[in-house]
Each structure stands twice: as C-alpha cells, then as structure tokens.
Amino acid sequence: QVQLVESGGGLVQAGGSLRLSCAASGRTFSSSAMGWFRQAPGKEREFVAAISWSGDSLYNTDSVKGRFAISRDNAKNTVYLQMNSLKPEDTAIYYCAARPRIFLGGSDYYTRPQFYDYWGQGTQVTVSS
C-alpha cells in the first residue's frame, strides 16, 4: 500500500510560481513511476507531467512545456512539480499518482490515468488574472 500526500497548492497571481510536493509512504518509491494530473471544474482529469522510476525520462503535456518541471528526490520519497509563469487556465486540483513497479515502456503509458495504481487527495491551485 502506498499513500501519497500533496502539498504546496494555493492562490497565486498570473505569472507567479508554485512548487507542489508529493510525499510517498512505503519502500517502493525508488522503483515507482510518478505522475501529476490536474482537474478543473467541469473538466476531465488531464495529464500534466511524469517521471520514470530512474528519473531519466521526463514527460510534460504541451500546454506546460517550458513552464513546469517535474523532479524527484528518492532520499525523501518525494516528487515535485515546479510551476512557473502560471496562467489562469492552470487553475485546477492537482493530483499526484504512483505506479510502484519498474516500467520500461514508452511515454504514451505515462499519460494515462489507468497506468497508475495510487493517487493522492489533491491540492488546489488557483491562478488569478
């Protein structure tokens, strides 16, 4: 069983920055693929970013490329999402997700919610214009 706890959300003006953190419990973090998704009111949950278990492969959705960066610290069992140049359309609940087994497949899998086994409770990010 893996528990994920997100933090770092809040209210920020457009152009500002936030760093989200996701702390994972258990002994499987270092072999886990980790992802960030978001869900805005009335919309489906969408992929934001992911990082492979090794940290060698990083994936971002087009709308956040050049603005958001995912990273991980295995010593702290934590994955981060650095969000810069925030826009009002980034407003959503941000969820952390984990797949606690080594995966060697292609990038398409990381963008699918069903790829992940565990989810956090989410953290609200609100960007004002």
Rosetta silent file (secondary structure, phi, psi, omega in degrees, C-alpha in Angstrom):
SEQUENCE: QVQLVESGGGLVQAGGSLRLSCAASGRTFSSSAMGWFRQAPGKEREFVAAISWSGDSLYNTDSVKGRFAISRDNAKNTVYLQMNSLKPEDTAIYYCAARPRIFLGGSDYYTRPQFYDYWGQGTQVTVSS
SCORE:     score description
SCORE:     0.000 S_00000001
   1 L     0.000  135.167  179.558    0.000    0.000    0.000 S_00000001
   2 L  -121.305  133.370  173.589    1.261    3.450   -0.939 S_00000001
   3 L  -112.827  136.668 -178.807   -0.028    6.710    0.448 S_00000001
   4 E  -121.222  131.572 -179.888    0.541    9.968   -1.376 S_00000001
   5 E  -127.840  114.905  178.751    0.168   13.386    0.213 S_00000001
   6 E   -88.062  152.824  174.593    0.319   16.515   -1.912 S_00000001
   7 E  -154.544  167.617  175.428    1.149   19.974   -0.609 S_00000001
   8 L   103.940   -5.563  178.126    2.169   23.375   -1.899 S_00000001
   9 L   -71.136  172.295  179.172   -1.005   24.494   -3.614 S_00000001
  10 E   163.424 -167.178  179.420   -2.517   27.907   -3.091 S_00000001
  11 E  -102.864  130.619 -178.645   -3.587   31.180   -4.651 S_00000001
  12 E  -143.359  151.470  177.024   -1.119   32.977   -6.904 S_00000001
  13 E   -79.563  155.480  176.471   -1.296   35.778   -9.428 S_00000001
  14 L   -55.375  137.188 -176.558   -0.767   35.116  -13.109 S_00000001
  15 L    92.450  -11.298 -179.034    2.929   34.976  -13.892 S_00000001
  16 L   -83.268 -174.920 -176.349    3.768   33.679  -10.449 S_00000001
  17 L  -132.743  152.413  171.027    5.237   30.363   -9.322 S_00000001
  18 E  -142.958  153.488  171.468    4.371   27.491   -7.035 S_00000001
  19 E  -123.528  118.448  176.268    6.116   24.253   -6.183 S_00000001
  20 E   -89.858  144.583  175.650    3.962   21.256   -5.453 S_00000001
  21 E  -123.064  149.386  175.899    5.290   18.365   -3.413 S_00000001
  22 E  -135.444  110.263  179.499    4.043   14.805   -3.161 S_00000001
  23 E   -93.981  130.332 -177.224    5.338   12.715   -0.285 S_00000001
  24 E  -110.778  140.439  175.099    5.023    8.964   -0.682 S_00000001
  25 L   -91.627  167.319  173.531    4.931    6.326    2.018 S_00000001
  26 L    93.182  177.692 -174.005    6.373    2.846    1.706 S_00000001
  27 L  -102.832    5.699 -172.331    9.533    1.259    0.348 S_00000001
  28 L  -102.221    4.577 -172.659    8.670    1.268   -3.337 S_00000001
  29 H   -59.510  -42.716 -174.604    9.188    4.925   -4.186 S_00000001
  30 H   -65.869  -16.595  177.536   12.571    4.444   -5.845 S_00000001
  31 H  -108.270   12.188 -174.850   11.046    1.960   -8.297 S_00000001
  32 L   -99.089  134.027  163.568    7.881    3.978   -8.897 S_00000001
  33 E   -76.224  138.570 -177.447    6.874    5.945  -11.945 S_00000001
  34 E  -124.782  143.354 -179.759    5.298    9.172  -10.696 S_00000001
  35 E  -138.205  158.426  171.525    2.857   11.487  -12.388 S_00000001
  36 E  -119.694  132.734  175.169    0.988   14.726  -11.898 S_00000001
  37 E  -126.240  165.202  175.427   -2.525   15.216  -13.200 S_00000001
  38 E  -143.204  155.389  179.283   -4.985   18.060  -12.796 S_00000001
  39 E  -140.491  119.070  176.958   -8.722   18.505  -12.945 S_00000001
  40 L   -92.511  158.067 -179.467  -10.500   21.802  -13.441 S_00000001
  41 L   -56.062  129.550  177.728  -14.206   22.257  -12.582 S_00000001
  42 L    77.253    5.774 -178.728  -16.407   20.615  -15.176 S_00000001
  43 L  -121.687  162.435  177.538  -13.465   19.058  -16.997 S_00000001
  44 L   -77.095  158.128  175.657  -11.884   15.636  -17.133 S_00000001
  45 L   -66.400  134.514 -177.836   -8.698   14.836  -15.310 S_00000001
  46 E  -126.971  149.948  178.350   -5.738   15.560  -17.569 S_00000001
  47 E   -69.516  140.277  176.845   -2.095   14.583  -17.613 S_00000001
  48 E  -116.300  -56.245 -175.919    0.434   17.260  -16.654 S_00000001
  49 E  -159.520  157.773  177.869    3.841   15.637  -16.148 S_00000001
  50 E  -150.508  158.366  178.436    5.521   12.345  -15.288 S_00000001
  51 E  -139.324  137.924 -179.055    8.906   10.992  -14.344 S_00000001
  52 L   -71.804  168.595 -178.088   10.219    7.474  -14.711 S_00000001
  53 L   -59.973  -33.243 -177.850   11.399    5.396  -11.784 S_00000001
  54 L   -84.560  -15.322 -175.639   15.024    6.177  -12.660 S_00000001
  55 L    82.616   -1.477 -177.042   14.411    9.882  -13.177 S_00000001
  56 L   -77.727  -26.187 -176.334   15.971    9.598  -16.626 S_00000001
  57 L  -115.601  129.136 -179.209   12.756   10.143  -18.523 S_00000001
  58 E  -124.885  142.501 -178.654   10.557   13.183  -18.093 S_00000001
  59 E  -135.373  140.566  177.151    7.273   13.900  -19.795 S_00000001
  60 E  -138.011  147.165  172.761    5.129   17.022  -19.959 S_00000001
  61 L   -75.345  154.770 -172.003    1.934   17.874  -21.687 S_00000001
  62 H   -57.591  -36.369 -174.258    2.321   20.522  -24.396 S_00000001
  63 H   -68.137  -14.925 -178.941    0.465   23.246  -22.511 S_00000001
  64 H  -115.772   -0.476 -178.901    3.033   23.285  -19.683 S_00000001
  65 L   -61.843  134.547 -177.911    6.268   22.722  -21.592 S_00000001
  66 L    85.087   -9.515 -179.809    8.826   25.359  -20.744 S_00000001
  67 L  -118.306  -38.463 -177.745    6.850   26.381  -17.647 S_00000001
  68 E  -109.041  148.226  177.045    6.507   23.277  -15.444 S_00000001
  69 E  -141.319  129.923  177.034    9.213   20.839  -14.385 S_00000001
  70 E   -98.521  144.067  177.417    8.876   17.534  -12.591 S_00000001
  71 E  -151.613  168.520 -179.861   11.648   16.145  -10.422 S_00000001
  72 E  -141.852  151.739  174.953   12.121   13.562   -7.692 S_00000001
  73 E  -128.287  100.541 -175.877   14.196   13.062   -4.575 S_00000001
  74 H   -66.858  -28.512  178.621   14.356    9.379   -3.732 S_00000001
  75 H   -65.999  -26.188 -179.808   16.075   10.057   -0.406 S_00000001
  76 H  -107.112    3.631 -177.766   12.978   11.981    0.674 S_00000001
  77 L    51.807   43.865 -173.889   10.393    9.801   -1.104 S_00000001
  78 E  -135.057  140.230  171.716    9.112   12.975   -2.732 S_00000001
  79 E  -116.310  145.465 -175.521    8.233   14.127   -6.212 S_00000001
  80 E  -121.482  155.479  169.686    7.946   17.807   -7.086 S_00000001
  81 E  -132.143  104.762  176.080    6.214   19.906   -9.685 S_00000001
  82 E   -84.837  122.608 -176.868    7.795   23.319  -10.148 S_00000001
  83 E  -118.605  116.190  179.643    5.278   25.581  -11.838 S_00000001
  84 L  -116.140  163.700  178.235    6.434   28.887  -13.289 S_00000001
  85 L    49.096   48.759 -176.188    4.706   31.542  -15.398 S_00000001
  86 L   -64.653  146.057 -179.265    1.357   30.374  -14.133 S_00000001
  87 L  -121.432  156.256  177.467   -1.754   31.213  -16.107 S_00000001
  88 H   -54.830  -32.438  179.952   -5.412   31.379  -15.043 S_00000001
  89 H   -72.220   -6.294  173.455   -6.051   28.263  -17.152 S_00000001
  90 H   -82.319   -6.788  179.777   -3.696   26.332  -14.873 S_00000001
  91 L   -61.328  125.274 -177.192   -6.299   26.624  -12.118 S_00000001
  92 E  -179.045  172.398  165.955   -7.278   23.120  -11.029 S_00000001
  93 E   -88.745  129.435 -178.371   -6.902   20.485   -8.374 S_00000001
  94 E  -103.791  129.136 -177.589   -3.522   18.842   -8.866 S_00000001
  95 E  -116.319  140.050  173.021   -3.152   15.149   -8.116 S_00000001
  96 E   -97.195  144.962 -179.439   -0.055   13.052   -7.620 S_00000001
  97 E  -139.105  151.836 -177.008   -0.073    9.451   -8.827 S_00000001
  98 E  -135.903  142.588  170.524    2.247    6.466   -8.429 S_00000001
  99 E  -122.737  100.193 -169.608    2.929    3.187  -10.181 S_00000001
 100 L   -84.466   52.267  171.904    5.129    1.289   -7.719 S_00000001
 101 L  -154.627  146.369 -175.667    6.858   -1.111  -10.102 S_00000001
 102 L   -62.479  132.117 -179.232    9.608   -0.626  -12.609 S_00000001
 103 L  -128.252  131.980 -176.123    8.291    0.157  -16.071 S_00000001
 104 L  -115.978   14.408 -176.598   10.420    0.176  -19.196 S_00000001
 105 L   -85.740 -170.453 -172.864    7.799    1.054  -21.772 S_00000001
 106 L   -81.838  173.643 -172.201    7.130    4.116  -23.867 S_00000001
 107 H   -67.377  -28.460 -176.488    5.982    7.604  -22.957 S_00000001
 108 H   -57.050  -34.880 -176.925    2.357    7.143  -24.016 S_00000001
 109 H   -63.115  -37.049 -174.637    1.666    4.971  -20.992 S_00000001
 110 H   -64.555  -22.625 -176.806    2.641    7.692  -18.533 S_00000001
 111 H   -85.019   -5.700 -174.570   -0.117    9.996  -19.748 S_00000001
 112 L   -96.570  126.407  178.460   -2.931    7.549  -18.951 S_00000001
 113 H   -56.016  -36.048 -177.041   -4.612    7.714  -15.515 S_00000001
 114 H   -70.535   -9.456  176.323   -5.130    3.919  -15.557 S_00000001
 115 H   -69.240  -26.135 -172.914   -1.336    3.450  -15.706 S_00000001
 116 L   -99.140  147.215 -176.348   -1.122    4.493  -12.052 S_00000001
 117 L   -99.948  -26.743 -174.678   -2.142    2.442   -9.022 S_00000001
 118 E  -132.448  147.262 -177.737   -2.257    5.045   -6.266 S_00000001
 119 E  -134.691  147.543  172.541   -3.476    8.621   -6.060 S_00000001
 120 L   -84.802 -178.669 -176.404   -3.224   11.448   -3.590 S_00000001
 121 L   -85.851  -12.985  177.668   -6.114   13.537   -2.355 S_00000001
 122 L    95.854  154.666  175.673   -5.160   16.550   -4.454 S_00000001
 123 E  -136.694  136.082 -174.466   -4.106   20.115   -3.785 S_00000001
 124 E   -82.073  131.806  172.090   -5.879   23.188   -5.109 S_00000001
 125 E  -119.530  123.944  179.030   -4.018   25.634   -7.334 S_00000001
 126 E  -124.534  123.880 -179.659   -5.785   28.889   -8.165 S_00000001
 127 E  -112.998  118.161 -179.094   -4.245   31.432  -10.519 S_00000001
 128 E   -92.672  147.833 -178.658   -5.833   34.868  -10.561 S_00000001
 129 L   -89.106    0.000    0.000   -5.677   37.166  -13.575 S_00000001
